[in-house]
Amino acid sequence: METVVTVAVIIFVIIAGMFLIHRLDAQHDERIGAFRYSDALPGIGRRTRKSPRAAVPKGPPAAATRREHREGSR
């Protein structure tokens, strides 16, 4: 009787382990699916972020405006 219980417990543990591995594998596949590995590398082809240098000021710089003001008042 003890042998039957032991074999049943071992089979149950194996089935539970298989189910756990199956669930973890499915979760891992979902995480990998969220990433796009086929995109170009960040420095090649297209920009991924806007850099501070990309912004162009609309008016003249503040230092040039002050300098012109000082030169004009003399």
Biopython code that builds the backbone (N, CA, C, O; Angstrom):
import numpy as np
from Bio.PDB.StructureBuilder import StructureBuilder

atoms = [
    (1, "MET", "N", (0.828, -1.190, 0.000)),
    (1, "MET", "CA", (0.000, 0.000, 0.000)),
    (1, "MET", "C", (0.873, 1.255, 0.000)),
    (1, "MET", "O", (0.561, 2.232, -0.679)),
    (2, "GLU", "N", (1.960, 1.225, 0.757)),
    (2, "GLU", "CA", (2.840, 2.379, 0.797)),
    (2, "GLU", "C", (3.475, 2.636, -0.565)),
    (2, "GLU", "O", (3.694, 3.786, -0.945)),
    (3, "THR", "N", (3.764, 1.592, -1.280)),
    (3, "THR", "CA", (4.378, 1.726, -2.596)),
    (3, "THR", "C", (3.420, 2.406, -3.565)),
    (3, "THR", "O", (3.844, 3.242, -4.363)),
    (4, "VAL", "N", (2.157, 2.068, -3.512)),
    (4, "VAL", "CA", (1.154, 2.670, -4.400)),
    (4, "VAL", "C", (1.007, 4.163, -4.099)),
    (4, "VAL", "O", (0.929, 4.981, -5.017)),
    (5, "VAL", "N", (0.970, 4.510, -2.824)),
    (5, "VAL", "CA", (0.863, 5.920, -2.428)),
    (5, "VAL", "C", (2.104, 6.692, -2.873)),
    (5, "VAL", "O", (1.997, 7.814, -3.368)),
    (6, "THR", "N", (3.270, 6.095, -2.698)),
    (6, "THR", "CA", (4.517, 6.749, -3.097)),
    (6, "THR", "C", (4.548, 6.984, -4.608)),
    (6, "THR", "O", (4.922, 8.066, -5.061)),
    (7, "VAL", "N", (4.161, 5.985, -5.379)),
    (7, "VAL", "CA", (4.136, 6.124, -6.843)),
    (7, "VAL", "C", (3.110, 7.181, -7.254)),
    (7, "VAL", "O", (3.366, 7.970, -8.164)),
    (8, "ALA", "N", (1.953, 7.202, -6.591)),
    (8, "ALA", "CA", (0.918, 8.194, -6.906)),
    (8, "ALA", "C", (1.405, 9.609, -6.597)),
    (8, "ALA", "O", (1.156, 10.537, -7.367)),
    (9, "VAL", "N", (2.090, 9.770, -5.484)),
    (9, "VAL", "CA", (2.634, 11.082, -5.119)),
    (9, "VAL", "C", (3.696, 11.518, -6.123)),
    (9, "VAL", "O", (3.723, 12.680, -6.526)),
    (10, "ILE", "N", (4.560, 10.610, -6.524)),
    (10, "ILE", "CA", (5.610, 10.941, -7.502)),
    (10, "ILE", "C", (4.979, 11.343, -8.838)),
    (10, "ILE", "O", (5.402, 12.318, -9.458)),
    (11, "ILE", "N", (3.975, 10.596, -9.274)),
    (11, "ILE", "CA", (3.289, 10.932, -10.527)),
    (11, "ILE", "C", (2.602, 12.294, -10.413)),
    (11, "ILE", "O", (2.651, 13.094, -11.347)),
    (12, "PHE", "N", (1.964, 12.557, -9.275)),
    (12, "PHE", "CA", (1.306, 13.852, -9.060)),
    (12, "PHE", "C", (2.314, 14.990, -9.095)),
    (12, "PHE", "O", (2.048, 16.034, -9.691)),
    (13, "VAL", "N", (3.471, 14.799, -8.460)),
    (13, "VAL", "CA", (4.502, 15.847, -8.441)),
    (13, "VAL", "C", (5.039, 16.082, -9.855)),
    (13, "VAL", "O", (5.306, 17.223, -10.233)),
    (14, "ILE", "N", (5.195, 15.025, -10.627)),
    (14, "ILE", "CA", (5.664, 15.173, -12.007)),
    (14, "ILE", "C", (4.633, 15.949, -12.837)),
    (14, "ILE", "O", (5.004, 16.835, -13.607)),
    (15, "ILE", "N", (3.365, 15.628, -12.689)),
    (15, "ILE", "CA", (2.316, 16.325, -13.430)),
    (15, "ILE", "C", (2.242, 17.794, -13.007)),
    (15, "ILE", "O", (2.103, 18.682, -13.848)),
    (16, "ALA", "N", (2.335, 18.041, -11.707)),
    (16, "ALA", "CA", (2.320, 19.427, -11.223)),
    (16, "ALA", "C", (3.526, 20.205, -11.767)),
    (16, "ALA", "O", (3.387, 21.372, -12.134)),
    (17, "GLY", "N", (4.685, 19.585, -11.822)),
    (17, "GLY", "CA", (5.876, 20.231, -12.378)),
    (17, "GLY", "C", (5.724, 20.524, -13.858)),
    (17, "GLY", "O", (6.122, 21.586, -14.336)),
    (18, "MET", "N", (5.140, 19.566, -14.587)),
    (18, "MET", "CA", (4.909, 19.792, -16.020)),
    (18, "MET", "C", (3.955, 20.961, -16.240)),
    (18, "MET", "O", (4.173, 21.777, -17.136)),
    (19, "PHE", "N", (2.901, 21.049, -15.431)),
    (19, "PHE", "CA", (1.949, 22.153, -15.549)),
    (19, "PHE", "C", (2.620, 23.488, -15.221)),
    (19, "PHE", "O", (2.399, 24.484, -15.909)),
    (20, "LEU", "N", (3.433, 23.502, -14.176)),
    (20, "LEU", "CA", (4.137, 24.729, -13.793)),
    (20, "LEU", "C", (5.093, 25.174, -14.895)),
    (20, "LEU", "O", (5.137, 26.357, -15.233)),
    (21, "ILE", "N", (5.844, 24.259, -15.448)),
    (21, "ILE", "CA", (6.772, 24.604, -16.533)),
    (21, "ILE", "C", (6.003, 25.105, -17.753)),
    (21, "ILE", "O", (6.438, 26.045, -18.418)),
    (22, "HIS", "N", (4.872, 24.485, -18.047)),
    (22, "HIS", "CA", (4.054, 24.925, -19.176)),
    (22, "HIS", "C", (3.567, 26.354, -18.974)),
    (22, "HIS", "O", (3.617, 27.155, -19.908)),
    (23, "ARG", "N", (3.097, 26.691, -17.771)),
    (23, "ARG", "CA", (2.603, 28.045, -17.471)),
    (23, "ARG", "C", (3.741, 29.068, -17.532)),
    (23, "ARG", "O", (3.559, 30.160, -18.071)),
    (24, "LEU", "N", (4.894, 28.729, -16.993)),
    (24, "LEU", "CA", (6.025, 29.657, -17.034)),
    (24, "LEU", "C", (6.497, 29.890, -18.470)),
    (24, "LEU", "O", (6.883, 31.002, -18.829)),
    (25, "ASP", "N", (6.465, 28.838, -19.287)),
    (25, "ASP", "CA", (6.859, 28.974, -20.683)),
    (25, "ASP", "C", (5.880, 29.877, -21.431)),
    (25, "ASP", "O", (6.304, 30.701, -22.242)),
    (26, "ALA", "N", (4.601, 29.739, -21.178)),
    (26, "ALA", "CA", (3.602, 30.595, -21.820)),
    (26, "ALA", "C", (3.783, 32.052, -21.395)),
    (26, "ALA", "O", (3.661, 32.961, -22.217)),
    (27, "GLN", "N", (4.070, 32.271, -20.124)),
    (27, "GLN", "CA", (4.295, 33.630, -19.630)),
    (27, "GLN", "C", (5.540, 34.225, -20.271)),
    (27, "GLN", "O", (5.551, 35.402, -20.633)),
    (28, "HIS", "N", (6.575, 33.430, -20.412)),
    (28, "HIS", "CA", (7.809, 33.890, -21.043)),
    (28, "HIS", "C", (7.559, 34.246, -22.512)),
    (28, "HIS", "O", (8.081, 35.249, -22.998)),
    (29, "ASP", "N", (6.774, 33.444, -23.219)),
    (29, "ASP", "CA", (6.446, 33.738, -24.613)),
    (29, "ASP", "C", (5.685, 35.055, -24.743)),
    (29, "ASP", "O", (5.912, 35.806, -25.692)),
    (30, "GLU", "N", (4.793, 35.343, -23.810)),
    (30, "GLU", "CA", (4.059, 36.613, -23.842)),
    (30, "GLU", "C", (5.005, 37.791, -23.641)),
    (30, "GLU", "O", (4.870, 38.815, -24.310)),
    (31, "ARG", "N", (5.954, 37.654, -22.734)),
    (31, "ARG", "CA", (6.916, 38.738, -22.498)),
    (31, "ARG", "C", (7.800, 38.967, -23.707)),
    (31, "ARG", "O", (8.067, 40.111, -24.072)),
    (32, "ILE", "N", (8.254, 37.899, -24.328)),
    (32, "ILE", "CA", (9.099, 38.043, -25.518)),
    (32, "ILE", "C", (8.294, 38.656, -26.655)),
    (32, "ILE", "O", (8.828, 39.453, -27.426)),
    (33, "GLY", "N", (7.035, 38.304, -26.772)),
    (33, "GLY", "CA", (6.194, 38.864, -27.825)),
    (33, "GLY", "C", (5.993, 40.358, -27.701)),
    (33, "GLY", "O", (5.707, 41.023, -28.697)),
    (34, "ALA", "N", (6.135, 40.906, -26.504)),
    (34, "ALA", "CA", (5.958, 42.336, -26.299)),
    (34, "ALA", "C", (7.136, 43.135, -26.839)),
    (34, "ALA", "O", (6.974, 44.315, -27.153)),
    (35, "PHE", "N", (8.305, 42.539, -26.956)),
    (35, "PHE", "CA", (9.485, 43.236, -27.455)),
    (35, "PHE", "C", (9.611, 43.024, -28.948)),
    (35, "PHE", "O", (9.286, 41.957, -29.469)),
    (36, "ARG", "N", (10.091, 44.061, -29.634)),
    (36, "ARG", "CA", (10.286, 43.939, -31.071)),
    (36, "ARG", "C", (11.785, 43.872, -31.342)),
    (36, "ARG", "O", (12.460, 44.899, -31.414)),
    (37, "TYR", "N", (12.290, 42.670, -31.490)),
    (37, "TYR", "CA", (13.718, 42.479, -31.678)),
    (37, "TYR", "C", (14.151, 42.755, -33.106)),
    (37, "TYR", "O", (15.350, 42.863, -33.365)),
    (38, "SER", "N", (13.224, 42.871, -34.037)),
    (38, "SER", "CA", (13.605, 43.076, -35.423)),
    (38, "SER", "C", (13.818, 44.542, -35.760)),
    (38, "SER", "O", (14.185, 44.850, -36.894)),
    (39, "ASP", "N", (13.603, 45.469, -34.816)),
    (39, "ASP", "CA", (13.842, 46.887, -35.072)),
    (39, "ASP", "C", (15.316, 47.146, -35.288)),
    (39, "ASP", "O", (16.176, 46.371, -34.870)),
    (40, "ALA", "N", (15.582, 48.257, -35.953)),
    (40, "ALA", "CA", (16.970, 48.654, -36.167)),
    (40, "ALA", "C", (17.611, 49.007, -34.832)),
    (40, "ALA", "O", (16.921, 49.326, -33.863)),
    (41, "LEU", "N", (18.903, 48.949, -34.795)),
    (41, "LEU", "CA", (19.618, 49.320, -33.582)),
    (41, "LEU", "C", (19.418, 50.803, -33.306)),
    (41, "LEU", "O", (19.209, 51.570, -34.245)),
    (42, "PRO", "N", (19.474, 51.232, -32.049)),
    (42, "PRO", "CA", (19.156, 52.617, -31.712)),
    (42, "PRO", "C", (19.995, 53.658, -32.458)),
    (42, "PRO", "O", (19.470, 54.720, -32.791)),
    (43, "GLY", "N", (21.250, 53.403, -32.728)),
    (43, "GLY", "CA", (22.082, 54.402, -33.383)),
    (43, "GLY", "C", (22.092, 54.295, -34.888)),
    (43, "GLY", "O", (22.764, 55.083, -35.553)),
    (44, "ILE", "N", (21.370, 53.349, -35.443)),
    (44, "ILE", "CA", (21.445, 53.102, -36.872)),
    (44, "ILE", "C", (20.074, 53.323, -37.509)),
    (44, "ILE", "O", (19.076, 52.760, -37.059)),
    (45, "GLY", "N", (20.032, 54.127, -38.535)),
    (45, "GLY", "CA", (18.812, 54.248, -39.318)),
    (45, "GLY", "C", (17.887, 55.369, -38.891)),
    (45, "GLY", "O", (17.681, 56.302, -39.666)),
    (46, "ARG", "N", (17.334, 55.323, -37.727)),
    (46, "ARG", "CA", (16.370, 56.336, -37.322)),
    (46, "ARG", "C", (16.598, 56.721, -35.869)),
    (46, "ARG", "O", (17.182, 55.969, -35.089)),
    (47, "ARG", "N", (16.127, 57.896, -35.533)),
    (47, "ARG", "CA", (16.277, 58.369, -34.160)),
    (47, "ARG", "C", (15.155, 57.805, -33.305)),
    (47, "ARG", "O", (14.004, 57.722, -33.734)),
    (48, "THR", "N", (15.512, 57.422, -32.094)),
    (48, "THR", "CA", (14.497, 56.901, -31.189)),
    (48, "THR", "C", (14.122, 57.922, -30.124)),
    (48, "THR", "O", (13.030, 57.856, -29.559)),
    (49, "ARG", "N", (15.019, 58.865, -29.844)),
    (49, "ARG", "CA", (14.758, 59.875, -28.813)),
    (49, "ARG", "C", (15.042, 61.258, -29.379)),
    (49, "ARG", "O", (15.864, 61.414, -30.282)),
    (50, "LYS", "N", (14.366, 62.241, -28.848)),
    (50, "LYS", "CA", (14.689, 63.611, -29.208)),
    (50, "LYS", "C", (15.798, 64.091, -28.283)),
    (50, "LYS", "O", (15.722, 63.941, -27.064)),
    (51, "SER", "N", (16.803, 64.656, -28.873)),
    (51, "SER", "CA", (17.894, 65.176, -28.060)),
    (51, "SER", "C", (17.659, 66.662, -27.814)),
    (51, "SER", "O", (16.895, 67.287, -28.548)),
    (52, "PRO", "N", (18.297, 67.239, -26.803)),
    (52, "PRO", "CA", (18.129, 68.667, -26.539)),
    (52, "PRO", "C", (18.604, 69.526, -27.711)),
    (52, "PRO", "O", (18.115, 70.641, -27.896)),
    (53, "ARG", "N", (19.551, 69.019, -28.503)),
    (53, "ARG", "CA", (20.047, 69.796, -29.631)),
    (53, "ARG", "C", (19.037, 69.857, -30.758)),
    (53, "ARG", "O", (19.151, 70.732, -31.616)),
    (54, "ALA", "N", (18.070, 68.984, -30.798)),
    (54, "ALA", "CA", (17.118, 68.937, -31.893)),
    (54, "ALA", "C", (16.155, 70.120, -31.863)),
    (54, "ALA", "O", (15.603, 70.488, -32.900)),
    (55, "ALA", "N", (15.946, 70.714, -30.703)),
    (55, "ALA", "CA", (15.030, 71.838, -30.589)),
    (55, "ALA", "C", (15.705, 73.106, -31.108)),
    (55, "ALA", "O", (16.808, 73.450, -30.683)),
    (56, "VAL", "N", (15.040, 73.793, -32.024)),
    (56, "VAL", "CA", (15.576, 75.023, -32.599)),
    (56, "VAL", "C", (14.844, 76.183, -31.950)),
    (56, "VAL", "O", (13.614, 76.219, -31.971)),
    (57, "PRO", "N", (15.571, 77.135, -31.372)),
    (57, "PRO", "CA", (14.891, 78.279, -30.758)),
    (57, "PRO", "C", (14.219, 79.137, -31.823)),
    (57, "PRO", "O", (14.753, 79.297, -32.921)),
    (58, "LYS", "N", (13.065, 79.683, -31.509)),
    (58, "LYS", "CA", (12.304, 80.463, -32.478)),
    (58, "LYS", "C", (12.811, 81.894, -32.578)),
    (58, "LYS", "O", (12.747, 82.496, -33.650)),
    (59, "GLY", "N", (13.302, 82.436, -31.506)),
    (59, "GLY", "CA", (13.789, 83.813, -31.519)),
    (59, "GLY", "C", (15.292, 83.849, -31.377)),
    (59, "GLY", "O", (15.942, 82.808, -31.292)),
    (60, "PRO", "N", (15.856, 85.074, -31.350)),
    (60, "PRO", "CA", (17.302, 85.180, -31.158)),
    (60, "PRO", "C", (17.686, 84.772, -29.745)),
    (60, "PRO", "O", (16.868, 84.876, -28.831)),
    (61, "PRO", "N", (18.901, 84.316, -29.551)),
    (61, "PRO", "CA", (19.336, 83.951, -28.204)),
    (61, "PRO", "C", (19.311, 85.158, -27.278)),
    (61, "PRO", "O", (19.476, 86.295, -27.719)),
    (62, "ALA", "N", (19.106, 84.901, -26.008)),
    (62, "ALA", "CA", (18.990, 85.977, -25.023)),
    (62, "ALA", "C", (20.285, 86.774, -24.912)),
    (62, "ALA", "O", (20.231, 87.990, -24.728)),
    (63, "ALA", "N", (21.444, 86.133, -25.016)),
    (63, "ALA", "CA", (22.720, 86.839, -24.900)),
    (63, "ALA", "C", (22.901, 87.817, -26.047)),
    (63, "ALA", "O", (23.384, 88.925, -25.818)),
    (64, "ALA", "N", (22.539, 87.462, -27.256)),
    (64, "ALA", "CA", (22.678, 88.358, -28.403)),
    (64, "ALA", "C", (21.741, 89.551, -28.253)),
    (64, "ALA", "O", (22.114, 90.667, -28.613)),
    (65, "THR", "N", (20.561, 89.348, -27.741)),
    (65, "THR", "CA", (19.611, 90.435, -27.552)),
    (65, "THR", "C", (20.151, 91.424, -26.536)),
    (65, "THR", "O", (20.054, 92.634, -26.745)),
    (66, "ARG", "N", (20.712, 90.943, -25.453)),
    (66, "ARG", "CA", (21.273, 91.846, -24.441)),
    (66, "ARG", "C", (22.462, 92.613, -24.999)),
    (66, "ARG", "O", (22.617, 93.802, -24.720)),
    (67, "ARG", "N", (23.302, 91.947, -25.782)),
    (67, "ARG", "CA", (24.482, 92.600, -26.343)),
    (67, "ARG", "C", (24.068, 93.709, -27.306)),
    (67, "ARG", "O", (24.638, 94.799, -27.267)),
    (68, "GLU", "N", (23.092, 93.449, -28.165)),
    (68, "GLU", "CA", (22.621, 94.466, -29.097)),
    (68, "GLU", "C", (22.025, 95.647, -28.330)),
    (68, "GLU", "O", (22.203, 96.799, -28.724)),
    (69, "HIS", "N", (21.330, 95.362, -27.254)),
    (69, "HIS", "CA", (20.720, 96.422, -26.454)),
    (69, "HIS", "C", (21.804, 97.301, -25.831)),
    (69, "HIS", "O", (21.669, 98.524, -25.813)),
    (70, "ARG", "N", (22.885, 96.689, -25.318)),
    (70, "ARG", "CA", (23.967, 97.469, -24.718)),
    (70, "ARG", "C", (24.696, 98.298, -25.757)),
    (70, "ARG", "O", (25.049, 99.444, -25.478)),
    (71, "GLU", "N", (24.934, 97.764, -26.938)),
    (71, "GLU", "CA", (25.657, 98.493, -27.965)),
    (71, "GLU", "C", (24.809, 99.640, -28.513)),
    (71, "GLU", "O", (25.348, 100.691, -28.863)),
    (72, "GLY", "N", (23.523, 99.456, -28.589)),
    (72, "GLY", "CA", (22.642, 100.485, -29.144)),
    (72, "GLY", "C", (22.432, 101.644, -28.176)),
    (72, "GLY", "O", (22.120, 102.749, -28.618)),
    (73, "SER", "N", (22.592, 101.432, -26.882)),
    (73, "SER", "CA", (22.334, 102.502, -25.911)),
    (73, "SER", "C", (23.536, 103.389, -25.707)),
    (73, "SER", "O", (23.414, 104.386, -24.996)),
    (74, "ARG", "N", (24.671, 103.105, -26.270)),
    (74, "ARG", "CA", (25.870, 103.948, -26.083)),
    (74, "ARG", "C", (25.855, 105.131, -26.946)),
    (74, "ARG", "O", (26.786, 105.934, -26.908)),
]
sb = StructureBuilder()
sb.init_structure("model")
sb.init_model(0)
sb.init_chain("A")
sb.init_seg("    ")
for serial, (resi, resn, name, xyz) in enumerate(atoms, 1):
    if name == "N":
        sb.init_residue(resn, " ", resi, " ")
    sb.init_atom(name, np.array(xyz, "f"), 0.0, 1.0, " ", f" {name:<3s}", serial, name[0])
structure = sb.get_structure()
